[in-house]
């Protein structure tokens, strides 16, 4: 359901954050997504729209990092994917937002077409983002992110507030356990056929992962090392309230109501000791929750 919210909301540029606008986005096509027909629609759309974007790369920390650029003179939106995913996740969004927005979709280290990395610490991810901004000559951008990308984004914004003009965060909180990903280790290695890899991944995650299937001389494999994902997730662990409260830019928070992760930022109750300025107006729908935070007064 969180995936459905992702497809529904990110097909329209901000600031159409009201329930009525969201309902107008629920076309027959996106309704099919909600009903579970995610896989075919996502694959076909991403493949078609990815071809319309330019794949480029830059060097940082001894790695070659890949990204997709929709081009144009519109306002810049930097999009960061979740664990297991890659920048092509946002290709359909880039097509919807053109020409008003230029979408930059990074394949984060160890994902997609970017190099595998020996380290996946918080500082590694921040460094990659800073290098991307420097490579592109970006003074500021709106940053859109999901899960891993969400933590990376608001922590980056806390450290580089002048470079992030707004945040759009999907399905991630500020108190992260950092565990629960050991099951992906079963996806390690090469498989004789695509079908064997799909069977190993299983129906629950197949719709999310088919974009990451790769055919190599040694067989079929994923575009990431599952062992690296476990390590990367362990580094997400922690209480990140201090980072969130350090950011002052406008923020849109999105959470699928059936999402398994707990997101304190979209909770209807403000945790004890957390100032009111950390939150904003909240809108609930049958499929997702929206919380908006306007620019906070700097302290």
C-alpha positions in Angstrom: 0.0 0.0 0.0 2.9 2.3 0.6 4.0 1.6 -2.9 0.5 2.7 -4.1 0.8 5.9 -2.2 4.2 6.4 -3.8 2.8 6.1 -7.4 -0.3 8.2 -6.6 1.4 11.2 -5.0 4.6 11.5 -6.9 2.9 11.8 -10.2 1.9 15.4 -9.4 4.2 18.3 -8.4 3.9 20.1 -5.1 1.9 21.7 -3.6 -1.2 19.6 -4.4 -1.2 18.1 -1.0 -5.0 18.1 -0.3 -7.2 15.0 -0.3 -9.4 16.2 -3.2 -6.3 16.6 -5.5 -5.1 13.1 -4.5 -8.5 11.6 -5.4 -8.3 13.2 -8.8 -5.0 11.3 -9.2 -6.6 7.9 -8.7 -7.1 6.9 -12.3 -8.1 3.4 -13.3 -4.4 2.7 -13.9 -3.4 3.6 -10.3 -6.4 1.7 -9.0 -5.0 -1.4 -10.6 -1.8 -0.7 -8.7 -3.6 -0.6 -5.4 -5.4 -3.9 -6.3 -2.0 -5.6 -6.6 -1.2 -5.3 -10.3 2.0 -3.4 -9.5 4.6 -5.5 -11.2 3.6 -5.3 -14.9 2.7 -1.7 -14.8 5.8 -0.6 -12.9 8.1 -2.6 -15.1 6.7 -1.4 -18.4 6.4 2.2 -17.3 9.9 2.4 -15.8 11.5 0.7 -18.9 9.7 3.1 -21.2 10.4 6.3 -19.3 14.0 5.3 -18.3 14.8 5.3 -22.0 13.7 9.0 -22.1 16.2 10.0 -19.4 19.9 10.3 -19.8 22.1 8.0 -17.8 25.2 9.7 -16.5 27.9 9.1 -13.9 30.4 10.7 -11.7 33.3 9.7 -9.5 33.4 9.8 -5.7 35.2 8.0 -2.9 36.8 5.7 -5.4 33.4 4.7 -6.8 31.6 5.3 -10.1 28.1 6.4 -9.2 25.3 6.4 -11.8 22.3 8.6 -12.0 19.4 9.4 -14.4 18.8 13.0 -15.5 15.5 14.0 -17.2 17.1 17.3 -18.3 15.5 20.6 -19.0 15.5 24.0 -17.4 12.8 23.3 -14.7 13.3 23.3 -11.0 15.5 20.5 -9.8 14.1 17.5 -7.9 16.7 15.0 -6.5 15.1 11.6 -6.0 16.6 8.9 -3.7 15.4 5.4 -3.7 15.0 2.8 -0.9 17.2 -0.2 -0.2 17.1 -2.8 -3.1 15.8 -0.2 -5.5 17.4 2.1 -8.0 17.0 5.5 -9.7 14.8 4.1 -12.5 12.0 3.8 -9.9 11.4 7.5 -10.5 11.4 7.5 -14.3 7.6 7.5 -14.6 7.5 10.4 -12.2 10.1 12.4 -14.2 7.9 12.0 -17.3 4.9 13.3 -15.4 6.7 16.3 -14.0 8.4 17.5 -17.2 9.0 20.2 -18.2 8.4 22.0 -15.0 10.8 19.8 -13.1 14.2 18.4 -13.8 14.4 15.0 -12.0 17.8 13.7 -10.9 17.5 10.0 -9.8 20.6 8.7 -8.2 21.6 5.0 -8.0 22.9 5.1 -4.5 26.1 3.2 -3.7 25.8 -0.5 -4.0 22.5 -0.2 -6.0 21.5 -0.3 -9.6 24.3 0.8 -12.0 26.5 2.3 -9.3 29.6 0.5 -8.0 29.4 -1.9 -5.1 31.0 -0.3 -2.0 33.0 -1.6 0.9 31.3 0.8 3.3 27.7 1.9 3.8 27.9 4.2 6.8 25.7 7.3 7.2 28.7 9.5 6.3 29.3 7.5 3.1 25.7 8.3 1.9 26.0 12.0 2.9 29.3 12.2 1.0 27.7 10.7 -2.1 24.9 13.3 -2.0 27.3 16.2 -1.5 29.4 14.9 -4.4 26.3 14.7 -6.6 25.3 18.3 -5.8 28.8 19.4 -6.5 29.0 17.5 -9.8 25.8 19.0 -11.0 26.6 22.5 -9.7 23.3 22.5 -7.7 22.9 25.3 -5.2 19.7 23.9 -3.9 17.0 21.4 -4.8 13.9 19.7 -3.5 14.7 16.2 -2.4 12.3 13.4 -2.7 13.0 10.1 -1.0 11.8 6.7 0.1 12.9 4.6 3.1 16.7 4.5 3.1 16.6 7.6 0.9 14.4 9.4 3.4 16.9 9.0 6.3 19.7 10.0 4.0 17.8 13.1 2.8 16.7 14.6 6.1 20.1 13.9 7.7 21.8 15.5 4.7 19.4 18.5 5.0 20.4 18.8 8.6 24.1 19.1 7.6 23.6 21.1 4.4 20.4 23.2 5.0 21.3 25.7 2.3 21.2 23.0 -0.4 17.8 21.5 0.4 14.8 23.8 -0.2 12.1 21.2 0.6 11.7 17.5 1.5 9.2 14.9 0.4 9.6 11.8 2.6 7.8 8.4 2.1 7.6 5.7 4.7 10.5 6.3 7.1 10.7 7.5 10.7 13.2 9.1 13.0 13.6 6.1 15.4 15.0 3.3 13.4 15.6 -0.2 14.7 18.2 -1.0 12.0 17.3 -4.7 11.8 14.8 -7.0 10.2 16.6 -7.5 6.9 18.5 -10.7 7.3 15.9 -12.5 5.2 17.4 -11.0 2.0 20.6 -13.1 2.5 18.6 -15.9 0.8 18.7 -13.9 -2.4 22.4 -14.0 -2.6 24.2 -15.5 -5.6 23.5 -16.4 -9.2 20.4 -18.3 -10.4 20.1 -20.4 -13.6 17.0 -18.6 -14.8 15.0 -15.5 -14.1 12.1 -17.7 -12.9 14.4 -19.3 -10.3 15.4 -15.9 -9.0 11.8 -14.7 -8.9 10.8 -17.8 -7.0 13.6 -17.2 -4.4 12.5 -13.6 -4.0 8.9 -14.6 -3.5 5.6 -12.9 -4.5 5.7 -10.4 -1.6 8.8 -8.6 -2.9 8.8 -9.5 -6.5 7.0 -6.3 -7.7 9.6 -4.2 -6.0 12.6 -6.1 -7.2 12.1 -7.0 -10.8 13.8 -3.7 -11.9 16.9 -5.0 -10.1 17.1 -8.3 -11.9 20.2 -8.6 -14.0 21.3 -11.3 -16.5 25.1 -12.0 -16.3 27.3 -14.6 -17.9 27.0 -16.5 -14.6 23.2 -16.4 -14.6 20.5 -14.2 -13.1 21.2 -12.1 -10.0 20.2 -8.9 -8.2 21.8 -5.5 -8.9 22.9 -5.3 -5.3 24.6 -7.6 -2.8 22.1 -8.7 -0.1 24.9 -8.8 2.4 25.6 -5.1 1.8 21.9 -4.3 2.4 22.0 -5.9 5.8 25.1 -3.9 6.7 23.6 -0.7 5.3 20.4 -1.2 7.2 22.3 -1.7 10.5 23.8 1.8 10.0 20.4 3.3 9.8 19.7 2.2 13.4 19.3 5.0 15.9 17.3 7.9 17.2 17.4 10.7 14.6 15.2 13.3 16.2 18.1 15.7 16.5 18.6 15.6 12.8 15.0 16.0 12.0 14.6 19.0 14.4 17.7 20.6 12.9 16.0 20.8 9.5 13.8 23.9 8.9 12.7 23.5 5.3 9.1 22.7 4.3 8.4 18.9 4.4 5.7 16.5 3.1 5.6 13.2 4.9 3.8 10.2 3.3 3.0 6.9 4.9 1.0 4.0 3.7 -1.6 3.2 6.3 -0.8 -0.5 6.0 2.9 0.0 6.0 4.8 -2.3 8.4 7.3 0.3 9.4 6.5 2.7 12.2 6.7 6.4 11.4 6.7 8.8 14.3 6.5 11.8 12.0 3.1 10.9 10.7 1.7 9.8 14.0 -1.5 11.5 15.3 0.2 11.9 18.7 3.2 14.0 19.3 5.9 12.2 21.3 6.6 13.6 24.7 9.4 16.1 24.7 9.2 16.7 20.9 8.3 20.4 20.1 5.2 21.2 18.1 7.3 22.7 15.3 8.4 19.2 14.3 4.9 18.5 12.9 2.3 20.2 10.7 -1.3 19.6 9.4 -2.2 16.0 9.0 -4.5 14.5 6.3 -5.6 10.8 6.5 -7.0 8.8 3.6 -7.9 5.2 3.2 -4.6 4.4 1.6 -2.1 6.8 3.1 -1.4 9.5 5.6 0.0 13.0 4.7 1.7 15.3 7.2 2.9 18.6 6.0 5.4 20.8 7.8 5.9 24.4 6.7 9.3 26.1 7.1 10.2 26.0 10.8 11.6 29.1 12.5 15.3 28.7 12.9 16.6 28.5 16.5 
